[in-house]
Amino acid sequence: MSETAARAGVDEAFDSVVRLDRVQKFFGPIQALSDINLAIGRNEIVGLIGDNGAGKSTLIKVMTGVMPPTSGRIFIRNKEIDLTDYSVRMAHDLSIETVYQDKSLAEKQPLWRNFFVGRQITNRFGFIDIKEEKRVADQILKGAIGFRSAGITVDSTVSNLSGGERQGIAIGRAMHYKADLIILDEPTVALAVAEVRKVLDFVRGIKAGGRACIYIEHNLAHVHEVADRLIVLDRGRIVSEILPRDMTVVELTEYLIDLQHKT
């Protein structure tokens, strides 16, 4: 847990990383979220699914401080957050990280620089300690991410990595900063089959590392494979919570199609 979280007095024996209580969000007369009650427990992977416009992006933005809810309450590790102060910066400080598809890394920068953007390691004179950043980055590559190939080093640029490797770097960075909750926004979009397999292994690594994950995904087979439970959003409401063992991918697909035909 971060120093900021400790200073905020959050409960180290928390039962849920984040909990939303009757959260609503309006954009003028349009209601984007309606009475959202959702808790993300420790050490679980929660799949967030639903059609375009279901409210997934809005829900995540409210949860991570990008935008305030119109009403409702947000708890982080059992402590209620003052929504007038809640921001993306505070979410980071409270160990919540979001990995966006193709937006998390600087293409032309080496990996070690990407790991420490905005969080540089400095020496006692206040200068960036490049040697230490490279050493820690190498630990992340080999430890948290498990990259053993001689072809990928801390000096490799992001542009030379495959899609799956990029997602691994972004996930590994979030794990390094000890995020209790890592939110993945469609991490397998436009990836080849072999690359998808890498990303799904990285997602499993989040749980193996004792962290929680919200996995937003349109490809139902991918999220069905790794999620402990599935939360279905439809027109701003949570309409179902499904355990993957209780519904096959085919049945889940039919269920979502049926939702779209309901008025």
C-alpha positions in Angstrom: 0.0 0.0 0.0 1.3 3.5 -0.9 2.3 6.1 1.7 -0.6 8.2 0.5 -3.0 5.4 1.2 -1.5 4.9 4.6 -1.8 8.6 5.4 -5.4 8.6 4.2 -6.1 6.0 6.9 -7.4 3.3 4.7 -8.0 -0.1 6.2 -5.2 -2.6 5.5 -7.6 -5.4 6.3 -9.9 -4.2 3.5 -12.3 -6.7 2.0 -12.8 -4.8 -1.3 -10.3 -2.6 -3.2 -13.0 -0.4 -4.6 -16.7 -0.2 -3.8 -19.3 1.9 -5.5 -22.6 2.6 -3.7 -25.6 3.8 -5.7 -23.4 5.7 -8.1 -25.2 7.7 -10.8 -23.9 9.8 -13.7 -25.8 12.2 -15.8 -24.7 14.2 -18.8 -27.3 16.8 -18.9 -30.7 15.0 -19.2 -29.0 11.7 -20.3 -28.4 9.2 -17.6 -25.2 7.2 -18.3 -25.0 5.3 -15.0 -27.9 4.3 -12.8 -27.7 3.0 -9.2 -24.3 1.2 -9.7 -23.5 -1.0 -6.7 -20.3 -2.8 -7.3 -17.4 -4.1 -5.2 -14.1 -5.3 -6.5 -12.5 -7.8 -4.0 -8.9 -8.4 -3.4 -7.2 -10.9 -5.6 -9.9 -11.4 -8.2 -10.3 -10.8 -11.9 -13.7 -9.2 -12.8 -14.8 -9.1 -16.4 -16.8 -6.0 -17.3 -18.8 -6.7 -20.5 -21.7 -5.1 -22.4 -22.5 -3.6 -25.8 -21.2 -0.3 -27.0 -22.8 2.5 -25.0 -23.6 0.2 -22.1 -21.7 2.5 -19.8 -18.4 0.6 -19.3 -16.1 3.5 -20.1 -18.1 6.0 -18.0 -18.1 3.6 -15.0 -14.3 3.2 -15.2 -13.8 7.0 -15.5 -15.9 7.6 -12.4 -14.1 4.8 -10.5 -10.7 6.2 -11.3 -11.3 9.9 -10.8 -11.4 11.0 -14.4 -14.9 12.4 -13.8 -17.1 12.8 -10.7 -20.3 10.9 -10.3 -23.5 12.9 -10.2 -24.4 11.1 -7.0 -23.4 8.1 -4.9 -20.4 7.1 -2.8 -17.0 5.6 -3.6 -15.0 3.6 -1.1 -11.4 2.6 -1.5 -10.2 -0.1 0.9 -13.3 0.4 3.0 -12.7 4.2 3.4 -15.1 6.6 1.8 -13.5 9.0 -0.6 -14.3 12.8 -0.7 -15.5 13.1 -4.3 -14.7 16.8 -4.4 -11.0 15.9 -4.1 -10.9 12.6 -6.0 -8.8 12.7 -9.2 -6.7 10.5 -11.4 -3.6 11.5 -9.4 -5.3 10.4 -6.1 -6.4 7.1 -7.7 -2.7 6.5 -8.6 -1.6 7.4 -5.1 -4.2 5.0 -3.8 -2.8 2.2 -5.9 -5.3 2.1 -8.7 -3.8 1.9 -12.2 -5.5 1.9 -15.6 -3.8 0.4 -18.7 -5.4 1.8 -21.9 -5.0 0.0 -25.3 -2.1 1.7 -27.2 -2.1 4.8 -25.0 0.1 3.7 -22.1 3.6 3.8 -23.6 5.8 6.2 -25.5 6.7 4.6 -28.8 10.1 6.1 -29.3 11.4 5.8 -25.8 13.4 2.9 -24.3 11.6 0.6 -21.9 13.4 1.9 -18.8 12.1 5.5 -19.5 8.6 4.2 -19.9 8.6 2.5 -16.6 9.4 5.7 -14.7 7.4 8.4 -16.6 6.3 10.9 -13.9 7.9 8.8 -11.2 11.6 9.2 -11.7 14.1 7.7 -9.3 16.4 10.5 -8.2 19.8 10.6 -6.4 20.5 12.7 -3.3 21.2 15.7 -5.6 17.8 15.5 -7.2 19.0 14.3 -10.6 17.5 11.3 -12.3 19.4 8.2 -11.4 19.5 6.5 -14.8 21.7 3.6 -13.6 19.2 2.8 -10.8 16.2 3.1 -13.2 17.8 0.7 -15.6 18.5 -1.8 -12.8 15.0 -1.7 -11.5 13.5 -1.9 -15.0 15.6 -5.0 -15.6 14.1 -6.5 -12.4 10.6 -5.7 -13.6 11.3 -7.2 -17.1 12.6 -10.5 -15.7 10.6 -10.7 -12.5 7.1 -9.2 -12.8 6.8 -9.7 -16.5 9.0 -12.7 -17.1 10.8 -11.5 -20.2 13.9 -13.7 -20.6 14.6 -13.1 -24.3 18.0 -11.6 -25.1 16.2 -9.6 -27.8 14.3 -7.5 -25.3 16.3 -5.4 -22.9 15.7 -2.2 -20.9 17.2 -0.3 -23.8 14.7 -1.7 -26.4 12.3 0.9 -27.7 8.5 0.3 -27.5 8.2 0.6 -31.3 10.2 -2.7 -31.6 7.8 -4.7 -29.4 4.8 -6.8 -30.5 1.3 -5.8 -29.3 1.3 -8.5 -26.6 4.7 -7.5 -25.3 3.6 -3.9 -25.1 0.6 -4.9 -23.0 3.0 -7.0 -20.8 5.2 -3.9 -20.2 2.2 -1.7 -19.3 0.8 -4.4 -16.9 4.3 -5.0 -15.4 4.7 -1.3 -14.7 1.4 -1.2 -12.9 2.4 -4.2 -10.8 5.7 -2.7 -10.0 4.0 0.3 -8.5 2.1 -2.1 -6.2 -1.4 -1.3 -7.6 -4.0 -3.2 -5.7 -6.3 -2.8 -8.7 -5.3 -2.8 -12.3 -7.9 -1.9 -14.9 -7.3 -3.2 -18.4 -9.2 -1.6 -21.3 -9.5 -4.1 -24.1 -5.9 -5.3 -24.0 -6.3 -7.9 -26.8 -7.7 -5.6 -29.5 -6.1 -6.3 -32.9 -3.7 -8.9 -31.6 -2.7 -12.2 -33.3 -3.6 -15.4 -31.5 -0.1 -16.0 -30.1 -0.1 -12.4 -28.7 -3.5 -12.8 -27.1 -2.2 -15.8 -25.3 0.7 -13.7 -23.9 -1.7 -11.0 -22.6 -4.0 -13.5 -21.0 -1.0 -15.0 -19.2 -0.1 -11.5 -18.0 -3.6 -11.0 -16.7 -3.4 -14.3 -14.8 -0.1 -13.0 -13.4 -2.0 -10.0 -11.8 -4.1 -12.3 -9.7 -1.1 -14.6 -8.9 0.6 -11.5 -7.6 -2.2 -10.9 -5.1 -3.8 -8.0 -7.0 -7.3 -7.4 -8.4 -8.1 -6.7 -12.0 -11.1 -5.3 -13.9 -10.9 -6.6 -17.5 -13.0 -4.7 -20.0 -13.3 -6.7 -23.2 -15.5 -7.2 -26.2 -14.1 -10.6 -27.1 -16.2 -12.7 -24.7 -14.0 -15.8 -25.2 -10.9 -14.0 -23.8 -12.6 -12.5 -20.7 -14.5 -15.7 -20.1 -11.3 -17.6 -19.9 -9.6 -15.5 -17.2 -12.4 -13.9 -15.2 -13.6 -15.1 -11.8 -16.9 -13.3 -12.4 -18.5 -11.3 -15.1 -20.4 -8.1 -14.6 -22.9 -7.3 -17.4 -23.8 -3.6 -18.0 -26.7 -2.6 -20.2 -27.8 1.0 -20.7 -26.0 2.2 -17.6 -27.2 -0.5 -15.3 -25.7 -3.6 -13.9 -28.1 -6.3 -15.1 -26.2 -9.5 -14.2 -23.4 -11.0 -12.4 -22.3 -14.3 -13.9 -19.8 -16.9 -13.0 -18.0 -18.2 -16.1 -18.6 -21.8 -15.0 -22.3 -21.2 -15.1 -22.5 -20.0 -18.7 -20.6 -21.0 -21.8 -19.3 -18.4 -24.2 -22.0 -19.3 -26.7 -24.7 -18.9 -24.0 -23.2 -15.6 -22.9 -23.2 -14.3 -26.4 -26.8 -15.2 -26.9 -27.7 -13.6 -23.6 -26.0 -10.3 -24.6 -27.8 -10.4 -28.0 -31.1 -10.9 -26.2 -30.4 -7.9 -24.0 -30.2 -5.6 -27.1 -33.7 -6.6 -28.2 -35.3 -5.7 -24.9 -36.9 -2.3 -24.7 
